[in-house]
Amino acid sequence: MLELKDISKQFGQKKIFDHFNLLVEEGKILSLVGPSGGGKTTLLRMLAGLEKIDSGEIIYNGESVPIDHLENLNLLGFVFQDFQLFPHLSVLDNLILSPLKTMNIPKDKAIERANDLLEKLGLSDQTASYPYALSGGQKQRVALARAMMIEPRIIGYDEPTSALDPELRQEVERLILQNRSLGITQIVVTHDLSFAETISDTIVKINPK
């Protein structure tokens, strides 16, 4: 279980969060919905250690998590809206880069884990492919595999269905629900309320102040 208590975040002259509280059940899907400017993506970035939290407390499974070192704790694996795959690297190299550089995982172990994830996600025949050769759905799955390479406690998705056609949208739905069946805790940021209603155990609406 993830609990956020009294989280505050200042962005320029605007306070995005002021004593914000949130509870995410273990193994469940929580969706954050609402218009732009409410801080949904910023919240994911904070949990991933990509944005600084000004104050507050994070508790995961009963233990306090130091907010100043989130980038080193792999609490949340971030699946970016635009995937942010490195175009000059193969699928396999995209997956193993971060574990090799930031976690000092031996290369053979990183490759083994990458191949296992790609097989589970139906991408075992794409290890040598480059991002330009992948479909939107395949890029989404590669981005998810990359997020899972660090073995995060939670996976966060930023607008996972943005600009996808209906077929690919359903593929993303299946992927997220498949992860829930595996007991993975997930947080989804989306503007799409109908999508959120399909996949979520809990929906939290966040509006700009």
Phi and psi in degrees as a GROMACS rama.xvg file:
@    title "Ramachandran Plot"
@    xaxis  label "Phi"
@    yaxis  label "Psi"
@TYPE xy
-108.219  130.047  LEU-2
-129.04  127.328  GLU-3
-106.981  129.374  LEU-4
-124.282  123.814  LYS-5
53.2998  41.8548  ASP-6
-72.2007  130.797  ILE-7
-127.043  142.503  SER-8
-148.771  121.58  LYS-9
-100.276  132.917  GLN-10
-126.832  101.506  PHE-11
65.4536  -127.128  GLY-12
-88.3249  -2.75785  GLN-13
-108.671  135.441  LYS-14
-93.3015  109.19  LYS-15
-73.4041  -45.0265  ILE-16
-123.946  137.727  PHE-17
-136.906  101.478  ASP-18
57.2552  49.8249  HIS-19
-83.3891  137.293  PHE-20
-125.11  142.881  ASN-21
-153.493  143.434  LEU-22
-126.65  127.138  LEU-23
-120.338  117.733  VAL-24
-72.4868  144.48  GLU-25
-62.6691  132.379  GLU-26
75.8398  8.0122  GLY-27
-108.501  169.338  LYS-28
-110.815  120.002  ILE-29
-111.33  129.219  LEU-30
-109.088  135.592  SER-31
-103.753  117.684  LEU-32
-121.971  157.998  VAL-33
144.355  170.788  GLY-34
-70.6197  167.191  PRO-35
-62.0891  149.254  SER-36
95.9517  -2.12265  GLY-37
-86.6699  -12.8327  GLY-38
99.3374  13.3818  GLY-39
-61.7507  -52.41  LYS-40
-66.9669  -37.2982  THR-41
-59.291  -38.3431  THR-42
-61.102  -45.3178  LEU-43
-61.2892  -44.0616  LEU-44
-63.406  -34.6997  ARG-45
-66.1778  -44.4645  MET-46
-65.6895  -28.6568  LEU-47
-83.629  -5.21655  ALA-48
81.8895  14.0846  GLY-49
-89.9025  -14.6465  LEU-50
-133.806  145.455  GLU-51
-79.2832  136.233  LYS-52
-91.9722  126.382  ILE-53
-72.7151  -41.0839  ASP-54
-162.658  165.165  SER-55
124.287  -173.325  GLY-56
-137.705  138.643  GLU-57
-117.351  128.455  ILE-58
-122.494  126.013  ILE-59
-122.182  118.769  TYR-60
50.4589  44.493  ASN-61
84.9648  -4.23566  GLY-62
-113.701  136.253  GLU-63
-70.2148  136.491  SER-64
-107.802  124.573  VAL-65
-65.6749  119.039  PRO-66
-72.9581  -15.1559  ILE-67
-84.8689  -6.47003  ASP-68
-131.717  30.2934  HIS-69
-63.6226  -30.6665  LEU-70
-65.2228  -19.083  GLU-71
-102.332  -1.9416  ASN-72
-101.157  -11.2569  LEU-73
54.5069  40.0634  ASN-74
-67.628  -43.7804  LEU-75
-130.343  128.712  LEU-76
-91.3736  125.405  GLY-77
-98.8982  123.782  PHE-78
-103.147  106.907  VAL-79
-70.5299  151.447  PHE-80
-59.1254  -41.5611  GLN-81
-100.961  18.6517  ASP-82
71.5333  -45.4125  PHE-83
54.3274  42.2746  GLN-84
-77.194  144.349  LEU-85
-76.2422  117.607  PHE-86
-66.888  -23.728  PRO-87
-90.2811  1.24021  HIS-88
-113.862  146.285  LEU-89
-68.2313  169.578  SER-90
-56.2687  -47.6565  VAL-91
-60.6051  -44.8148  LEU-92
-68.1567  -32.8035  ASP-93
-60.0187  -38.2762  ASN-94
-74.553  -38.6431  LEU-95
-89.558  -9.78218  ILE-96
-59.2682  -54.2938  LEU-97
-64.4229  -46.7299  SER-98
-58.0813  -35.7013  PRO-99
-71.417  -41.8626  LEU-100
-83.9951  -37.0294  LYS-101
-107.646  -19.9316  THR-102
-116.417  -4.31962  MET-103
55.0895  35.7029  ASN-104
-76.6042  135.374  ILE-105
-56.1944  143.571  PRO-106
-60.164  -39.8154  LYS-107
-65.2028  -35.2344  ASP-108
-69.4206  -39.777  LYS-109
-64.6177  -42.3212  ALA-110
-64.7069  -40.8515  ILE-111
-61.2555  -44.8707  GLU-112
-66.7207  -41.1592  ARG-113
-61.189  -45.897  ALA-114
-63.1663  -37.0389  ASN-115
-64.7107  -44.7638  ASP-116
-65.0035  -43.1864  LEU-117
-63.8167  -35.7031  LEU-118
-66.2745  -43.7013  GLU-119
-62.615  -31.3161  LYS-120
-95.5631  9.5141  LEU-121
71.939  30.6789  GLY-122
-124.465  21.1582  LEU-123
-64.5543  -20.0082  SER-124
-92.1544  7.67157  ASP-125
-116.189  13.3571  GLN-126
-59.9127  -35.5511  THR-127
-93.8384  -1.50396  ALA-128
-74.4116  158.353  SER-129
-107.06  154.808  TYR-130
-51.5829  -35.3844  PRO-131
-62.5897  -22.9929  TYR-132
-90.6895  -0.606596  ALA-133
-98.1772  151.176  LEU-134
-77.1269  170.188  SER-135
-59.9503  -41.7954  GLY-136
-65.4914  -37.7642  GLY-137
-67.1854  -40.8404  GLN-138
-60.9421  -40.593  LYS-139
-60.086  -42.607  GLN-140
-70.2197  -36.2416  ARG-141
-64.66  -41.9594  VAL-142
-62.3225  -38.3139  ALA-143
-66.1449  -44.789  LEU-144
-59.8196  -40.5042  ALA-145
-62.8084  -41.4816  ARG-146
-63.3262  -35.2944  ALA-147
-78.5528  -15.1093  MET-148
-61.0428  -29.6399  MET-149
-87.2481  5.597  ILE-150
51.6947  56.9286  GLU-151
-71.7332  158.353  PRO-152
-75.3113  -28.1928  ARG-153
-136.947  146.71  ILE-154
-112.04  131.433  ILE-155
-115.857  133.784  GLY-156
-115.49  129.499  TYR-157
-100.475  107.39  ASP-158
48.4153  61.3658  GLU-159
-67.0866  -17.0749  PRO-160
-107.5  6.82011  THR-161
-58.453  125.725  SER-162
67.2154  13.1857  ALA-163
-91.2636  145.036  LEU-164
-74.3777  166.759  ASP-165
-54.4462  -37.8299  PRO-166
-65.7257  -44.9231  GLU-167
-69.1479  -32.7302  LEU-168
-59.7712  -42.8598  ARG-169
-66.7052  -33.693  GLN-170
-64.6047  -41.1934  GLU-171
-65.3932  -40.7676  VAL-172
-55.5727  -48.9171  GLU-173
-61.5535  -39.7975  ARG-174
-63.5956  -45.9621  LEU-175
-66.2311  -42.4268  ILE-176
-67.8029  -33.4412  LEU-177
-62.3576  -41.6904  GLN-178
-64.6116  -36.6575  ASN-179
-62.7658  -39.0544  ARG-180
-64.3051  -22.3848  SER-181
-88.1856  0.0998069  LEU-182
85.1104  17.4103  GLY-183
-85.178  128.249  ILE-184
-75.4978  135.097  THR-185
-138.444  141.748  GLN-186
-121.345  126.564  ILE-187
-118.719  124.549  VAL-188
-96.8041  126.136  VAL-189
-155.215  149.896  THR-190
-88.5026  -13.2325  HIS-191
-90.4526  98.1017  ASP-192
-65.5762  -38.3269  LEU-193
-65.6668  -38.026  SER-194
-62.7128  -45.5992  PHE-195
-60.6451  -40.7853  ALA-196
-66.0734  -29.3554  GLU-197
-72.7151  -39.4422  THR-198
-101.195  -19.1781  ILE-199
-90.933  147.822  SER-200
-86.0908  -33.2955  ASP-201
-141.733  140.126  THR-202
-120.394  129.976  ILE-203
-118.327  125.553  VAL-204
-93.7285  127.173  LYS-205
-119.233  125.462  ILE-206
-118.406  147.812  ASN-207
-60.5381  146.373  PRO-208
